Amino acid sequence: MIAIATVSLLWLACAGFGAAALGPAGLLDGRARGERIAVSFAAGTGFFGWVVFFPGIAGWLTAPAVLVLCGAGVLCGVAARRHLLGPDDTPAEPPGRWTGLLIAALLVAVSMDALEAYAPPADADSLAYHFALPKQFALAGAIEFVPRVIDGAAPLLLHMSYAAAYLLGGESALTLWTALTGWMAGGLLYGFARRYLARDWSLAAMLLFMTTPAVLSGAGTGQVETRLAMFCLVGAMAAADAVRSGKAADAMLAGAMAGFYAGTKYMGLLFVASAGAAMLINRARWRMAFTFAVAAAIAGFQWYWWNWLHTGDPVFPALFRLLGLPDSAIWMAAHDRWFRTSYFAIEVPIARDIANFLTFPLFALLDPPPVIEAGRTGFGPLPLLIAPFAAAGLWRFRHHVLRSPLAVAGLIAGGFYLLWFWSGISQRIRHLLPIYPIVLLCLVVLAQRWSARNRTGHILAAAAGLSIAIQIGGQGIQSVNFFRYAAQGESRDAFLMRNLSGYPAVQWINTHLGRNDKVLVTERELVYAIDVPVFLAHSDLQTQVELSPLANDPARFARQVRALGITHFLLARGVDAAGNIATESPKAARIERFANALRHANCLDLAAVFPSRRISSRALTTIGIWPTSTGYGAVYRLRETPCSP
């Protein structure tokens, strides 16, 4: 009940903040009631994360402070209730032929999502930082700088709402909040689709989006892409309204939403650039672009300032070489060169050339390299199935398309894709998810309009139905794991034992160690589950404990871990039943070699050994068609007496 009350309070606060900001500016006028609520919630969620930053850096990130903020949001909602809940002037539409079936399918999809929200978090990225950092901030009562690139020293605007949920309602509120915010992007898509489509096709578009593999993979976790889709949808449509109307308020809303995206993920800078370029289409080009840019800068500046304050680089470490920053404990030139080589070799498997730029969407659907993760976090079969209908519609209605607000939104999505592909950043396809609902809306509208004119609506409906069936089937397989947790009444420990590699070590640490201890771990998915202070010694993303191939000095390693106050090491694999560390294998990690050197120098004592099961696919392991490997992990205690290998 506490979790439900917490999430309800957060929802009302976010919707209230959004309505109070948008209503008096006339930005909710002319919208259907459902669209007003969804747009207000999206804007208010961004503002909530933005404002929590300030008590966070002041050391006031406490439950009373969050309650005061939520109370202010609720009062704003009461004051703006006329804008939020006023009469709905849109014409009523009777249920269509497929309305009941589509609503039933939506309820099934939402129910399976709710099962995931009910279970403890088990997604690796969430456990490594999406949930781990908000938990760390909540326990510390303050935002702490984490000098780890990509997943530490990064924009965290949305994560501040995660910290608020954790502070008020614990883990259950945190997982329920992520589920609810994941659903809201689908609600927004439905609201915008109703401008162009009948109810059934709007419901179908919403269902197709909410059961997209990338959404199913991330919406119920701490991954932010689905929630960023809210910002993209509202921002793109506001930009389209600004281009058409020339109103500064529309440009400000577009800029704020783009800024919230940039404040949550570095890739939001690409959305700022593409949406800002769209402002130049308006007759009042520079005035619109300036208004947009100011709003985006205010909404998104915080975490870039935070990074600059601690590192000298607002987009750490992207500008390390350009700014000529000196070597320090948190980053070094030699490591920077190695990191860039290693990162791009893995994250950018497809060459950046014109042919691949034009064919990447098709290539990613049909035969992608594994690192793109198009199977598990892709966009499903629908884009491929309806692309011919949409292309025909684009040609048939080409003279009308350019005058549609959707043309501006599509241009922004296209600009984002162009910048994303040529920038050389990670090609994991889920990074395109924030703009996918814009693309999906454009595709469905074009395809439906053309098929209605050419009496091929039944073929298009069959393609949509087939996509929905395939995607819900995939969701069903994924949900078996969470259904088992709910139906069998599993404990939290039992669920995590099945789903988290190395969890027995976590149980021992939480039982035997305290807040005065600090554990070095290299398995990122264990960070959130450990309740004592943790240092994640990632070989690529940090240099405080250097574990890259450039590091070859165990004595320096020993000095680094002692400087950080580390008291224990967790090796989740690479040991035998007696706790001996295997280093003869060429695949032995640097941490294993260094830890072994410390053991031989009598710097480490074996504390405990555990069986360790390696789980590579939670869903497939649950239904018994994916093997797991077993081995041993161990916890070692670093002796207090200084010693050197």
C-alpha positions as CSV (number, residue, x, y, z in Angstrom):
1,M,0.0,0.0,0.0
2,I,2.9,2.4,0.7
3,A,4.2,1.8,-2.8
4,I,0.8,2.6,-4.4
5,A,0.4,5.7,-2.2
6,T,3.9,6.9,-3.1
7,V,3.4,6.4,-6.8
8,S,-0.1,8.1,-6.7
9,L,1.4,11.1,-4.9
10,L,4.3,11.4,-7.4
11,W,1.9,11.1,-10.3
12,L,-0.4,13.8,-9.0
13,A,2.6,16.0,-8.3
14,C,4.0,15.6,-11.8
15,A,0.7,16.2,-13.5
16,G,0.0,19.2,-11.2
17,F,3.4,20.8,-12.0
18,G,2.8,20.3,-15.7
19,A,-0.7,21.7,-15.7
20,A,0.3,24.7,-13.7
21,A,3.1,25.5,-16.1
22,L,1.3,24.7,-19.4
23,G,-2.3,25.7,-18.7
24,P,-2.0,29.4,-18.1
25,A,0.3,29.7,-21.1
26,G,-2.5,28.3,-23.3
27,L,-0.5,25.2,-24.1
28,L,-3.3,22.8,-23.1
29,D,-6.1,24.6,-25.0
30,G,-7.7,22.7,-27.8
31,R,-6.5,19.3,-26.6
32,A,-8.7,16.4,-25.6
33,R,-8.8,15.8,-21.9
34,G,-6.7,12.6,-22.1
35,E,-4.0,14.4,-24.1
36,R,-4.0,17.3,-21.6
37,I,-3.4,14.9,-18.8
38,A,-0.6,13.0,-20.6
39,V,1.1,16.1,-21.8
40,S,1.0,17.7,-18.3
41,F,2.4,14.6,-16.8
42,A,5.3,14.4,-19.3
43,A,6.2,18.0,-18.7
44,G,5.7,17.8,-15.0
45,T,7.9,14.6,-14.7
46,G,10.7,16.5,-16.4
47,F,10.3,19.5,-14.1
48,F,10.1,17.2,-11.0
49,G,13.5,15.6,-11.9
50,W,14.9,19.0,-12.7
51,V,13.9,20.6,-9.4
52,V,15.0,17.7,-7.2
53,F,18.6,18.3,-8.4
54,F,18.9,21.4,-6.2
55,P,18.1,19.9,-2.8
56,G,20.1,16.9,-3.9
57,I,23.4,18.9,-4.4
58,A,22.6,20.8,-1.2
59,G,22.5,17.6,0.9
60,W,18.7,17.8,1.5
61,L,17.7,14.8,-0.4
62,T,15.4,13.5,2.3
63,A,11.9,12.1,2.5
64,P,10.5,15.3,4.1
65,A,11.9,17.4,1.4
66,V,10.4,15.2,-1.3
67,L,7.1,15.3,0.5
68,V,7.1,19.1,0.5
69,L,7.9,19.1,-3.2
70,C,5.1,16.6,-3.9
71,G,2.7,18.6,-1.8
72,A,3.5,21.7,-3.9
73,G,2.9,19.8,-7.1
74,V,-0.5,18.6,-5.8
75,L,-1.5,22.1,-4.9
76,C,-0.4,23.3,-8.3
77,G,-2.7,20.6,-9.8
78,V,-5.6,21.8,-7.7
79,A,-5.0,25.4,-8.8
80,A,-4.8,24.3,-12.5
81,R,-7.6,21.7,-12.4
82,R,-9.6,23.7,-14.9
83,H,-6.9,23.4,-17.4
84,L,-6.2,19.8,-16.6
85,L,-9.7,18.3,-16.2
86,G,-11.9,20.9,-18.0
87,P,-14.6,19.9,-20.5
88,D,-13.6,17.7,-23.4
89,D,-14.8,19.4,-26.5
90,T,-13.6,16.7,-28.9
91,P,-16.5,14.9,-30.6
92,A,-17.4,11.5,-29.2
93,E,-16.8,8.4,-31.3
94,P,-18.8,5.2,-30.8
95,P,-16.8,2.0,-30.3
96,G,-15.5,0.4,-33.5
97,R,-15.4,-3.2,-34.7
98,W,-12.1,-3.9,-32.9
99,T,-12.3,-1.6,-30.0
100,G,-13.2,-4.2,-27.4
101,L,-10.5,-6.6,-28.6
102,L,-7.8,-3.9,-28.7
103,I,-8.7,-2.8,-25.2
104,A,-8.6,-6.4,-24.0
105,A,-5.2,-6.9,-25.5
106,L,-4.0,-3.6,-23.9
107,L,-5.2,-4.9,-20.5
108,V,-3.3,-8.1,-21.1
109,A,-0.1,-6.3,-21.9
110,V,-0.5,-3.9,-19.0
111,S,-1.1,-6.8,-16.7
112,M,2.1,-8.5,-17.7
113,D,3.9,-5.2,-17.2
114,A,2.4,-5.0,-13.7
115,L,3.8,-8.5,-12.9
116,E,7.3,-7.1,-13.7
117,A,6.7,-4.1,-11.5
118,Y,5.6,-6.4,-8.6
119,A,8.8,-8.4,-8.8
120,P,12.2,-7.2,-7.5
121,P,14.4,-5.5,-10.1
122,A,16.7,-7.9,-12.0
123,D,17.7,-6.0,-15.2
124,A,21.5,-5.6,-15.4
125,D,21.7,-1.9,-16.4
126,S,19.1,-1.0,-13.7
127,L,21.0,-2.8,-11.1
128,A,24.3,-1.3,-12.2
129,Y,23.3,2.3,-12.2
130,H,19.7,3.2,-13.2
131,F,18.5,2.1,-9.8
132,A,21.9,1.8,-8.0
133,L,22.7,5.5,-8.2
134,P,19.3,6.8,-7.0
135,K,19.5,4.3,-4.1
136,Q,23.0,5.5,-3.3
137,F,21.9,9.2,-3.4
138,A,18.8,8.4,-1.3
139,L,20.8,6.6,1.4
140,A,23.4,9.4,1.4
141,G,20.8,12.1,1.5
142,A,22.7,13.9,-1.3
143,I,23.8,13.6,-4.9
144,E,27.3,12.3,-5.0
145,F,29.6,12.6,-8.0
146,V,30.5,9.2,-9.4
147,P,33.6,9.5,-11.6
148,R,32.7,6.6,-13.9
149,V,32.0,7.5,-17.5
150,I,28.7,6.6,-19.4
151,D,26.9,5.3,-16.3
152,G,28.2,7.4,-13.5
153,A,29.2,10.9,-14.5
154,A,26.2,11.3,-16.8
155,P,23.0,13.2,-17.0
156,L,20.5,11.8,-14.4
157,L,17.5,14.1,-14.5
158,L,14.9,11.4,-14.7
159,H,16.8,9.3,-12.1
160,M,15.9,12.0,-9.5
161,S,12.3,10.9,-9.7
162,Y,13.6,7.3,-9.0
163,A,15.4,8.6,-5.9
164,A,12.2,10.3,-4.8
165,A,10.2,7.1,-5.2
166,Y,12.8,5.1,-3.3
167,L,12.9,7.6,-0.5
168,L,9.2,7.6,0.0
169,G,8.2,4.0,-0.7
170,G,11.3,1.8,-1.0
171,E,12.0,-0.7,-3.8
172,S,8.4,-1.5,-4.5
173,A,7.6,2.1,-5.2
174,L,10.6,2.4,-7.4
175,T,9.7,-0.5,-9.6
176,L,6.0,0.6,-9.7
177,W,7.0,4.1,-10.6
178,T,9.1,2.9,-13.6
179,A,6.2,0.8,-14.8
180,L,3.8,3.7,-14.6
181,T,6.1,6.2,-16.4
182,G,6.8,3.5,-19.0
183,W,3.1,3.3,-19.8
184,M,2.7,7.1,-20.2
185,A,4.5,7.2,-23.5
186,G,1.9,4.8,-24.9
187,G,-0.8,7.1,-23.6
188,L,0.8,10.1,-25.2
189,L,1.0,8.3,-28.5
190,Y,-2.7,7.5,-28.3
191,G,-3.5,11.1,-27.6
192,F,-1.5,12.4,-30.5
193,A,-2.8,9.7,-32.8
194,R,-6.4,10.7,-32.2
195,R,-5.7,13.9,-34.1
196,Y,-5.2,11.9,-37.3
197,L,-6.8,8.4,-36.7
198,A,-10.0,6.8,-35.6
199,R,-10.1,5.3,-32.1
200,D,-9.3,1.7,-33.2
201,W,-6.2,2.7,-35.2
202,S,-5.1,4.9,-32.4
203,L,-5.5,2.0,-29.9
204,A,-3.6,-0.2,-32.3
205,A,-0.7,2.3,-32.6
206,M,-0.6,2.5,-28.8
207,L,-0.7,-1.3,-28.4
208,L,2.0,-1.8,-31.1
209,F,4.3,0.6,-29.3
210,M,3.7,-0.8,-25.8
211,T,4.5,-4.3,-27.0
212,T,7.5,-3.4,-29.1
213,P,10.4,-5.5,-27.9
214,A,12.5,-2.5,-27.0
215,V,9.7,-1.2,-24.9
216,L,9.1,-4.5,-23.2
217,S,12.8,-4.8,-22.5
218,G,13.1,-1.4,-20.9
219,A,9.8,0.1,-19.8
220,G,9.5,-1.9,-16.7
221,T,13.1,-1.4,-15.7
222,G,15.1,1.7,-14.9
223,Q,16.3,2.1,-18.5
224,V,15.2,5.6,-19.6
225,E,14.6,5.3,-23.3
226,T,10.8,4.6,-23.0
227,R,10.4,7.5,-20.7
228,L,12.4,9.7,-23.0
229,A,9.9,8.9,-25.7
230,M,7.5,11.1,-23.7
231,F,9.8,14.0,-24.0
232,C,10.4,13.4,-27.7
233,L,6.7,13.1,-28.5
234,V,5.7,16.3,-26.7
235,G,8.8,18.1,-27.9
236,A,8.4,17.2,-31.5
237,M,4.7,18.0,-31.6
238,A,5.3,21.3,-29.8
239,A,8.0,22.2,-32.3
240,A,5.5,21.4,-35.1
241,D,3.0,23.7,-33.4
242,A,5.6,26.4,-33.1
243,V,6.5,26.2,-36.8
244,R,2.8,26.5,-37.7
245,S,1.7,29.1,-35.2
246,G,4.9,31.1,-34.5
247,K,4.0,31.2,-30.8
248,A,6.9,31.6,-28.4
249,A,5.1,29.4,-25.9
250,D,5.1,26.4,-28.2
251,A,8.8,26.9,-28.9
252,M,9.5,27.1,-25.1
253,L,7.6,23.8,-24.5
254,A,9.6,22.2,-27.3
255,G,12.8,23.5,-25.9
256,A,12.0,22.4,-22.3
257,M,11.2,18.9,-23.4
258,A,14.3,18.7,-25.5
259,G,16.3,20.0,-22.5
260,F,14.8,17.4,-20.3
261,Y,15.9,14.7,-22.7
262,A,19.4,16.1,-22.8
263,G,19.3,16.3,-19.0
264,T,18.7,12.6,-18.8
265,K,21.0,11.2,-21.6
266,Y,23.8,12.7,-23.6
267,M,22.0,11.6,-26.8
268,G,19.4,14.2,-26.0
269,L,21.9,16.8,-27.3
270,L,21.1,15.3,-30.8
271,F,17.4,15.8,-30.2
272,V,18.1,19.4,-29.2
273,A,20.0,20.0,-32.4
274,S,17.4,18.3,-34.7
275,A,14.4,20.1,-33.1
276,G,16.3,23.4,-33.0
277,A,17.0,23.1,-36.7
278,A,13.3,22.6,-37.2
279,M,12.6,25.9,-35.6
280,L,14.4,27.5,-38.6
281,I,11.5,26.5,-40.9
282,N,9.3,29.0,-39.2
283,R,9.0,32.5,-40.7
284,A,10.2,34.0,-37.5
285,R,13.3,31.7,-37.7
286,W,15.8,33.2,-35.4
287,R,13.3,34.3,-32.8
288,M,11.9,30.8,-32.6
289,A,15.3,29.2,-32.5
290,F,16.5,31.5,-29.8
291,T,13.5,30.9,-27.6
292,F,13.8,27.2,-28.1
293,A,17.6,27.2,-27.3
294,V,17.1,29.2,-24.1
295,A,14.4,26.9,-22.8
296,A,16.5,23.8,-23.7
297,A,19.6,25.2,-22.0
298,I,17.6,26.0,-18.8
299,A,16.0,22.6,-18.7
300,G,19.1,20.6,-19.5
301,F,22.1,22.4,-18.1
302,Q,22.3,20.9,-14.6
303,W,24.2,17.7,-15.1
304,Y,26.6,19.2,-17.6
305,W,27.5,21.9,-15.0
306,W,27.9,19.2,-12.4
307,N,30.3,17.3,-14.6
308,W,32.2,20.4,-15.5
309,L,32.5,21.3,-11.8
310,H,34.1,18.0,-11.0
311,T,36.1,17.1,-14.1
312,G,36.4,20.3,-16.2
313,D,34.5,18.5,-19.0
314,P,30.7,19.1,-19.3
315,V,30.3,15.9,-21.4
316,F,33.0,13.9,-19.6
317,P,35.1,12.4,-21.1
318,A,34.2,13.5,-24.7
319,L,36.1,16.8,-24.5
320,F,39.1,15.5,-22.4
321,R,41.6,15.8,-25.3
322,L,40.0,18.9,-26.9
323,L,40.2,20.8,-23.6
324,G,43.7,19.6,-22.9
325,L,42.8,18.4,-19.4
326,P,45.6,17.0,-17.2
327,D,45.8,13.4,-16.0
328,S,44.1,12.9,-12.6
329,A,42.9,10.0,-10.4
330,I,39.6,9.9,-12.3
331,W,40.8,10.0,-15.9
332,M,44.1,9.8,-17.8
333,A,45.2,10.5,-21.4
334,A,46.6,7.0,-21.9
335,H,43.4,5.4,-20.6
336,D,41.3,7.9,-22.7
337,R,43.1,6.7,-25.9
338,W,42.6,3.1,-25.0
339,F,39.0,3.6,-24.0
340,R,38.1,5.3,-27.3
341,T,39.7,2.5,-29.3
342,S,38.0,-0.2,-27.2
343,Y,34.6,1.5,-27.1
344,F,34.2,2.2,-30.8
345,A,35.4,-1.2,-31.8
346,I,32.5,-2.8,-29.8
347,E,29.8,-0.2,-29.9
348,V,30.1,0.9,-33.6
349,P,30.2,-2.4,-35.6
350,I,28.6,-1.0,-38.8
351,A,30.8,1.3,-40.9
352,R,29.5,4.9,-41.3
353,D,29.0,5.3,-45.0
354,I,26.1,6.4,-47.2
355,A,25.0,2.8,-48.1
356,N,24.8,1.8,-44.4
357,F,23.1,5.1,-43.5
358,L,20.3,4.4,-46.0
359,T,20.0,0.7,-45.2
360,F,20.6,0.6,-41.5
361,P,16.9,0.5,-40.5
362,L,16.3,-2.5,-42.8
363,F,19.6,-4.1,-41.9
364,A,19.0,-3.7,-38.2
365,L,15.6,-5.5,-38.5
366,L,16.9,-8.4,-40.6
367,D,20.5,-9.3,-39.9
368,P,22.1,-7.1,-37.3
369,P,25.4,-7.8,-35.4
370,P,24.7,-9.0,-31.8
371,V,25.9,-5.8,-30.2
372,I,23.0,-3.9,-31.8
373,E,20.6,-6.1,-29.8
374,A,17.9,-5.7,-32.4
375,G,16.3,-9.1,-31.4
376,R,15.8,-8.4,-27.8
377,T,15.5,-4.6,-27.9
378,G,14.4,-4.0,-31.5
379,F,11.2,-2.6,-33.0
380,G,9.5,-5.8,-34.0
381,P,8.1,-6.7,-37.5
382,L,5.6,-3.8,-38.0
383,P,7.9,-1.2,-39.7
384,L,8.9,-3.8,-42.3
385,L,5.3,-4.9,-42.9
386,I,3.7,-1.5,-43.3
387,A,6.6,0.3,-44.9
388,P,5.2,-0.3,-48.5
389,F,1.8,1.1,-47.5
390,A,3.5,4.2,-45.8
391,A,5.7,4.8,-48.9
392,A,2.7,4.6,-51.2
393,G,0.9,7.0,-48.9
394,L,3.8,9.4,-48.8
395,W,3.9,9.6,-52.6
396,R,0.1,9.7,-53.0
397,F,-0.3,12.6,-50.4
398,R,3.0,14.3,-51.0
399,H,1.4,17.7,-51.6
400,H,-0.5,17.5,-48.3
401,V,2.2,15.9,-46.2
402,L,4.4,19.0,-46.2
403,R,1.7,21.1,-44.7
404,S,1.0,18.6,-41.9
405,P,2.5,19.0,-38.4
406,L,3.6,15.4,-38.7
407,A,6.0,16.4,-41.4
408,V,7.9,18.6,-38.9
409,A,7.8,15.8,-36.3
410,G,9.1,13.4,-38.9
411,L,11.8,15.8,-39.9
412,I,13.0,16.0,-36.3
413,A,13.1,12.2,-36.0
414,G,15.0,12.0,-39.3
415,G,17.4,14.7,-38.2
416,F,18.0,12.8,-35.0
417,Y,18.7,9.6,-36.9
418,L,21.1,11.4,-39.2
419,L,23.1,12.9,-36.3
420,W,23.0,9.6,-34.4
421,F,24.4,7.6,-37.2
422,W,27.2,9.9,-38.3
423,S,28.2,11.0,-34.8
424,G,29.9,7.6,-34.1
425,I,28.2,6.9,-30.8
426,S,26.8,3.5,-29.8
427,Q,24.8,1.8,-32.5
428,R,22.6,-0.2,-30.0
429,I,19.2,0.2,-31.6
430,R,17.4,0.9,-28.3
431,H,19.0,4.4,-28.4
432,L,16.5,5.1,-31.3
433,L,13.6,4.2,-29.1
434,P,12.8,7.8,-28.0
435,I,12.0,8.8,-31.6
436,Y,10.3,5.5,-32.5
437,P,6.8,6.6,-31.5
438,I,7.1,9.6,-33.8
439,V,8.2,7.4,-36.7
440,L,5.5,4.8,-35.8
441,L,2.8,7.5,-35.8
442,C,3.9,8.8,-39.2
443,L,4.0,5.3,-40.7
444,V,0.6,4.3,-39.4
445,V,-1.1,7.5,-40.5
446,L,0.4,7.4,-44.0
447,A,-0.3,3.7,-44.3
448,Q,-3.9,3.9,-43.0
449,R,-4.8,6.9,-45.2
450,W,-3.4,5.2,-48.3
451,S,-5.1,1.8,-47.6
452,A,-8.4,3.5,-46.9
453,R,-8.3,5.1,-50.3
454,N,-7.3,1.9,-52.1
455,R,-9.5,-0.6,-50.1
456,T,-6.6,-2.5,-48.7
457,G,-7.4,-1.7,-45.1
458,H,-7.9,-5.4,-44.3
459,I,-4.3,-6.2,-45.4
460,L,-2.9,-3.4,-43.3
461,A,-5.0,-4.5,-40.3
462,A,-3.8,-8.0,-40.8
463,A,-0.2,-6.8,-40.7
464,A,-0.8,-4.8,-37.5
465,G,-2.7,-7.8,-36.0
466,L,0.2,-10.2,-36.8
467,S,2.7,-7.8,-35.3
468,I,0.6,-7.4,-32.1
469,A,0.3,-11.2,-31.8
470,I,4.0,-11.8,-32.2
471,Q,4.9,-9.1,-29.8
472,I,2.4,-10.1,-27.1
473,G,3.6,-13.7,-27.5
474,G,7.2,-12.5,-26.8
475,Q,5.9,-10.5,-23.8
476,G,4.3,-13.7,-22.5
477,I,7.6,-15.6,-22.6
478,Q,9.3,-12.7,-20.8
479,S,6.5,-12.6,-18.2
480,V,6.7,-16.2,-17.2
481,N,9.6,-15.3,-14.8
482,F,7.6,-12.6,-13.1
483,F,4.4,-14.7,-13.0
484,R,6.3,-17.5,-11.3
485,Y,7.4,-15.0,-8.6
486,A,3.8,-13.8,-8.0
487,A,2.0,-17.1,-8.3
488,Q,4.4,-19.1,-6.1
489,G,4.8,-16.4,-3.5
490,E,8.6,-16.4,-3.8
491,S,10.6,-14.4,-1.4
492,R,12.8,-11.6,-2.7
493,D,15.9,-13.7,-2.0
494,A,14.5,-16.7,-3.9
495,F,13.7,-14.6,-6.9
496,L,17.1,-12.9,-7.0
497,M,18.8,-16.3,-6.5
498,R,17.1,-17.4,-9.7
499,N,17.8,-14.2,-11.7
500,L,21.0,-12.7,-10.4
501,S,24.4,-14.3,-11.0
502,G,26.5,-14.4,-7.9
503,Y,23.6,-13.6,-5.5
504,P,24.9,-15.9,-2.7
505,A,27.8,-13.6,-2.3
506,V,25.5,-10.6,-2.0
507,Q,23.5,-12.4,0.8
508,W,26.8,-13.0,2.7
509,I,27.9,-9.4,2.3
510,N,24.6,-8.0,3.4
511,T,24.6,-10.3,6.5
512,H,28.2,-10.0,7.6
513,L,29.4,-6.5,6.6
514,G,28.2,-3.0,7.6
515,R,28.3,0.6,6.6
516,N,31.9,1.0,7.7
517,D,33.0,-1.6,5.1
518,K,33.4,-1.0,1.4
519,V,33.4,-3.8,-1.2
520,L,35.1,-3.7,-4.5
521,V,33.1,-5.5,-7.2
522,T,33.5,-5.9,-10.9
523,E,30.1,-7.5,-11.7
524,R,28.0,-4.4,-12.4
525,E,24.7,-6.2,-11.9
526,L,25.4,-6.8,-8.2
527,V,25.9,-3.1,-7.2
528,Y,22.2,-2.3,-6.4
529,A,21.6,-5.5,-4.4
530,I,24.5,-4.9,-2.0
531,D,23.4,-2.8,1.0
532,V,26.9,-1.8,2.1
533,P,29.1,0.8,0.3
534,V,30.3,-0.5,-3.0
535,F,33.0,0.5,-5.5
536,L,32.4,-0.7,-9.1
537,A,35.8,-1.2,-10.5
538,H,34.9,-1.4,-14.2
539,S,37.9,-2.0,-16.4
540,D,36.8,0.5,-19.1
541,L,34.8,3.2,-17.4
542,Q,37.0,4.4,-14.6
543,T,40.6,4.9,-13.6
544,Q,40.4,5.2,-9.8
545,V,41.2,1.5,-9.7
546,E,43.0,0.9,-13.0
547,L,42.1,-2.5,-14.5
548,S,42.5,-1.9,-18.2
549,P,45.2,-3.8,-20.2
550,L,47.4,-0.7,-19.5
551,A,47.6,-1.6,-15.8
552,N,50.4,-4.0,-14.9
553,D,51.5,-2.9,-11.4
554,P,49.9,-4.8,-8.5
555,A,51.5,-2.4,-6.0
556,R,49.9,0.6,-7.6
557,F,46.6,-1.3,-7.5
558,A,47.0,-1.9,-3.8
559,R,47.6,1.8,-3.2
560,Q,44.5,2.8,-5.2
561,V,42.2,0.5,-3.3
562,R,43.5,1.6,0.0
563,A,43.1,5.2,-0.9
564,L,39.4,4.5,-1.6
565,G,38.9,2.9,1.7
566,I,38.1,-0.5,0.2
567,T,38.0,-3.3,2.8
568,H,36.8,-6.3,0.8
569,F,37.0,-7.7,-2.7
570,L,34.2,-9.7,-4.3
571,L,35.2,-12.0,-7.1
572,A,32.0,-13.4,-8.5
573,R,33.8,-16.0,-10.6
574,G,37.3,-17.2,-11.4
575,V,37.9,-19.1,-8.1
576,D,37.7,-22.7,-7.1
577,A,35.9,-24.4,-4.2
578,A,38.8,-23.6,-1.9
579,G,38.9,-19.9,-2.8
580,N,42.0,-20.1,-4.9
581,I,42.1,-17.6,-7.7
582,A,42.7,-19.0,-11.2
583,T,45.1,-16.8,-13.2
584,E,46.7,-19.3,-15.5
585,S,44.0,-18.8,-18.1
586,P,44.7,-16.1,-20.8
587,K,41.1,-14.9,-20.2
588,A,41.7,-14.2,-16.5
589,A,40.7,-10.7,-15.8
590,R,43.1,-8.0,-14.4
591,I,41.3,-8.0,-11.1
592,E,41.9,-11.7,-10.7
593,R,45.6,-11.3,-11.4
594,F,46.0,-8.4,-9.0
595,A,43.9,-10.1,-6.3
596,N,46.0,-13.2,-6.6
597,A,49.2,-11.1,-6.2
598,L,47.8,-9.5,-3.1
599,R,46.9,-13.0,-1.7
600,H,50.4,-14.3,-2.3
601,A,51.7,-11.2,-0.4
602,N,49.5,-12.0,2.5
603,C,47.4,-8.8,1.9
604,L,44.1,-10.7,1.4
605,D,42.3,-13.2,3.6
606,L,39.6,-15.5,2.3
607,A,36.3,-14.6,4.0
608,A,33.9,-16.9,2.3
609,V,33.4,-19.0,-0.9
610,F,30.0,-19.4,-2.7
611,P,28.6,-21.4,-5.5
612,S,28.0,-19.0,-8.4
613,R,25.5,-19.7,-11.3
614,R,26.0,-17.7,-14.5
615,I,22.7,-16.6,-15.9
616,S,22.8,-15.1,-19.4
617,S,19.0,-15.0,-20.2
618,R,16.6,-14.7,-17.3
619,A,13.5,-15.3,-19.5
620,L,14.8,-18.3,-21.4
621,T,16.4,-19.9,-18.3
622,T,13.0,-19.7,-16.5
623,I,11.2,-21.7,-19.2
624,G,14.1,-24.2,-19.3
625,I,15.5,-23.7,-22.8
626,W,18.7,-21.7,-22.0
627,P,21.6,-23.3,-20.2
628,T,23.4,-21.9,-17.2
629,S,27.0,-22.4,-16.1
630,T,28.1,-23.0,-12.5
631,G,31.3,-22.1,-10.7
632,Y,32.4,-20.4,-7.5
633,G,32.8,-16.9,-6.2
634,A,34.5,-15.6,-3.1
635,V,34.8,-12.6,-0.8
636,Y,38.3,-11.6,0.4
637,R,39.2,-9.2,3.3
638,L,41.9,-6.7,2.7
639,R,44.2,-6.7,5.7
640,E,44.5,-3.4,7.6
641,T,48.2,-3.6,8.0
642,P,49.8,-2.0,4.9
643,C,51.5,-4.5,2.7
644,S,52.6,-4.5,-0.9
645,P,52.8,-7.3,-3.5
